[in-house]
Amino acid sequence: VRDSDLETITREGTTTSREPMGQLYQLYERVLGARQYNSNSLGILRGVLAMVYISSKTTPLPAKAIATFLGKDHRFVGLTEQSIRMIISGLLPVLYEDGTSRGAVRVYHPSFLDFIEENLGQHGWDRLDHLHYAISDGCLSVMRDQLEFNICQLGDASLLNRDVKDMKEHISKLISPELQYACFHWFTHLLK
């Protein structure tokens, strides 16, 4: 966001919007509109933001997991982790990759999540129920592709989790964030 844009927003003082967050939402619109997007890239941007919004409500996901889930949707085939990272780098005023949480993509301020929620189902954004359906479908695909017997490579698969030394390390090392997310949240998305 250029200084001149910020000056314009703050100089205007009042907003025509009746929403209490009007000026802040105008700022977010400027951040998103700072680059020119064709209809395909705008759809990808909105898909990434919607995925960030939805996963922020449960377990924020890293760029690779976002690419995996979105890649299950025919509109986003070929979307890569690198593509997601490029989108995030273009939205650094509002998004960042958390260095302490396996690179989870997070928003700097919760009001940006409110902004996304306000736009879902409008102005070319997918409806929330469609997104939940697509994500539940993606969860099932991820589980089908990645689940396997003795996934944590334990010597004795009959052991209970509590009896396995360093179980958390086994999980974080051998089970991808997208599979962990899918196993925990597929049903929640299906019900919405």
Beta strands, then each sheet from edge to edge (+ up, - down):
strand 1: 95-97
strand 2: 105-107
sheet 1: 1+ 2-
end
